[in-house]
């Protein structure tokens, strides 16, 4: 993609959303925000994981790392 293309940020957010959904699938990660759970904040080129305890944050980070390893093992 060319630098400055408006499609690039959208594709990035789609991929990040997919990865975080797979990482948090079936687990109670995140912190309560109003009536919903907030598990991550997506920025332009970064990701912030949110959890209510340090251990839950570590578990979420480990799951994210394992998902990444499984996804890229064939490359």
DRENLUM-422604 format. One record per residue: residue number from 1; z, y, x of N, C-alpha, C, O in turn. Coordinates in steps of 0.05 Angstrom, whole numbers, plus 5000, padded with zeros to 4 digits. Each point is the difference from the previous one (the first is absolute). Layout:
R   n  nup nnorth neast caup canorth caeast  cup cnorth ceast  oup onorth oeast
R NUM    Z      Y     X    Z       Y      X    Z      Y     X    Z      Y     X
...
//
This chain:
R   n  nup nnorth neast caup canorth caeast  cup cnorth ceast  oup onorth oeast
R   1 5000   4977  5016 5000    5023   4984 5000   5025  5018 5012   5000  5021
R   2 4975   5020  4970 4999    5025   5015 5026   5015  4997 5013   4999  4980
R   3 4994   5015  5041 5024    5017   5000 4997   5021  4978 4980   5013  4998
R   4 5042   4990  4986 4999    5020   4979 4991   4989  4974 5000   5015  4980
R   5 4991   4960  5019 4990    4988   4975 5023   4998  4980 5022   4991  5007
R   6 4974   5018  4968 5022    5000   4981 5007   4972  4990 5020   4996  4987
R   7 4963   4984  5019 5005    4972   4991 5022   4987  5018 5014   4982  4990
R   8 4988   5027  5035 5019    4987   5019 5029   5000  4990 5012   4979  5001
R   9 4999   5043  4990 5028    4999   4991 5004   4982  4976 5021   4988  4997
R  10 4960   5011  4985 5002    4983   4977 5000   4971  5007 5016   4984  4990
R  11 4967   5008  5029 4999    4972   5009 5026   4993  5014 5010   4978  4997
R  12 5000   5041  5019 5026    4995   5014 5022   4995  4980 5015   4981  5003
R  13 4987   5036  4976 5021    4996   4980 4997   4975  4984 5020   4987  4993
R  14 4956   5004  5002 4995    4975   4986 5010   4977  5017 5014   4982  4989
R  15 4980   5018  5036 5009    4978   5018 5030   5000  5003 5013   4979  4999
R  16 4999   5044  5006 5029    5003   5003 5014   4990  4974 5020   4987  5002
R  17 4970   5021  4975 5011    4992   4975 4999   4969  4997 5020   4988  4991
R  18 4958   5000  5016 4997    4971   4999 5021   4986  5018 5013   4981  4992
R  19 4989   5029  5032 5019    4988   5020 5028   5003  4991 5016   4980  5001
R  20 4992   5043  4989 5028    5003   4991 5006   4984  4975 5022   4991  4997
R  21 4959   5007  4985 5004    4983   4976 5004   4971  5008 5017   4986  4989
R  22 4967   5004  5030 5003    4972   5009 5026   4997  5015 5013   4979  4998
R  23 4996   5041  5016 5025    4998   5015 5024   5000  4981 5019   4985  5005
R  24 4981   5030  4974 5023    5003   4983 4998   4980  4976 5019   4999  4984
R  25 4960   4987  5013 4996    4982   4978 5022   4979  4997 5006   4985  5019
R  26 5007   5014  4958 5021    4981   4995 5027   5007  5012 5018   4983  4999
R  27 4985   5040  5011 5026    5008   5012 5009   5027  4988 4984   5015  4989
R  28 5041   4990  5014 5012    5024   4988 5004   5021  5022 5023   5009  5005
R  29 4955   5000  5007 5002    5020   5021 4998   5027  4987 4989   5003  4978
R  30 5020   5017  5036 4997    5028   4991 5027   5012  4992 5021   4988  5002
R  31 4977   5037  4990 5023    5015   4991 4994   5011  4972 4977   5006  4994
R  32 5043   4997  4990 4996    5010   4973 4993   5030  5000 5014   5016  5013
R  33 4965   4991  4973 4991    5027   4998 4995   5005  4970 4978   4992  4990
R  34 5040   5020  4997 4998    5004   4971 5004   4973  4986 5021   4987  5003
R  35 4959   5003  4983 5001    4974   4987 4983   4980  5014 4996   4978  4989
R  36 4993   5028  5034 4982    4982   5014 5011   4995  5028 5018   5014  5009
R  37 4970   4966  5004 5007    4994   5028 4978   5012  5018 4976   4997  4994
R  38 5032   5016  5027 4982    5011   5020 5004   4985  5026 5021   5001  5012
R  39 4958   4985  4997 5002    4983   5023 4986   5012  5025 5006   4992  5022
R  40 4976   5026  4973 4986    5012   5023 4988   5027  4993 4995   5006  4977
R  41 5001   5010  5044 4987    5025   4998 4975   4999  5018 5003   4994  5024
R  42 4974   5012  4965 4975    4999   5015 4992   5029  5007 4998   5017  4983
R  43 4998   4987  5043 4992    5026   5010 4971   4998  5009 4987   4979  4997
R  44 5002   5042  5013 4972    5001   5008 4992   4977  5019 4980   4987  4996
R  45 5037   5008  5023 4994    4978   5019 5025   4985  5008 5002   4989  5022
R  46 5017   5009  4960 5026    4988   5006 5012   4988  4975 4990   5005  4978
R  47 5031   4979  5026 5014    4987   4979 5029   5001  5005 5009   4994  5022
R  48 5007   5012  4957 5029    5000   5002 5011   4980  4981 4994   5002  4976
R  49 5021   4978  5033 5012    4980   4983 5028   5010  4992 5015   5011  5016
R  50 4992   4984  4959 5026    5008   4989 5015   4976  4989 4988   4984  4985
R  51 5037   5014  5022 5017    4979   4989 5029   5010  4997 5006   5021  5012
R  52 5010   4966  4973 5027    5009   4995 5020   4991  5022 5022   5011  5002
R  53 4971   4969  5014 5017    4991   5022 4983   4997  5025 4976   4997  4999
R  54 5038   5003  5024 4986    4996   5025 4989   4971  5002 4978   4997  5010
R  55 5037   4984  4980 4990    4972   5000 4975   4997  4983 4981   4985  5008
R  56 5019   5027  4969 4976    4998   4982 4976   5014  5014 4977   4990  4997
R  57 5027   5031  5016 4979    5014   5015 4989   4982  5022 4976   4999  5005
R  58 5042   4988  5009 4992    4982   5022 4984   4976  4988 4980   4992  5012
R  59 5029   4997  4966 4986    4978   4987 4972   5009  4991 4980   4985  5004
R  60 5018   5039  4985 4974    5010   4992 4981   5005  5024 4977   4993  4999
R  61 5034   5017  5022 4985    5004   5025 4990   4973  5011 4977   4998  5009
R  62 5041   4982  4991 4992    4973   5010 4978   4988  4983 4981   4989  5010
R  63 5021   5014  4963 4979    4990   4982 4973   5015  5005 4979   4987  5000
R  64 5023   5038  5005 4976    5016   5006 4987   4990  5026 4975   4997  5001
R  65 5041   4998  5019 4990    4989   5025 4988   4973  4997 4978   4994  5011
R  66 5035   4988  4974 4989    4973   4995 4974   5001  4985 4981   4985  5006
R  67 5017   5033  4974 4975    5003   4985 4978   5009  5019 4977   4990  4998
R  68 5029   5029  5019 4980    5010   5019 4991   4977  5019 4976   4997  5006
R  69 5043   4987  5004 4993    4979   5018 4982   4979  4987 4981   4991  5011
R  70 5026   5002  4964 4983    4980   4985 4973   5011  4994 4980   4986  5001
R  71 5018   5040  4993 4975    5012   4993 4981   5003  5024 4976   4997  4997
R  72 5035   5008  5026 4983    5005   5024 4999   4976  5019 4989   5002  5022
R  73 5023   4975  4970 5001    4977   5018 4971   4989  5006 4996   4990  5022
R  74 4986   5013  4959 4973    4989   5004 4982   5019  5016 4978   4991  5008
R  75 5030   5033  4998 4983    5019   5015 5005   4999  5029 4987   5014  5015
//
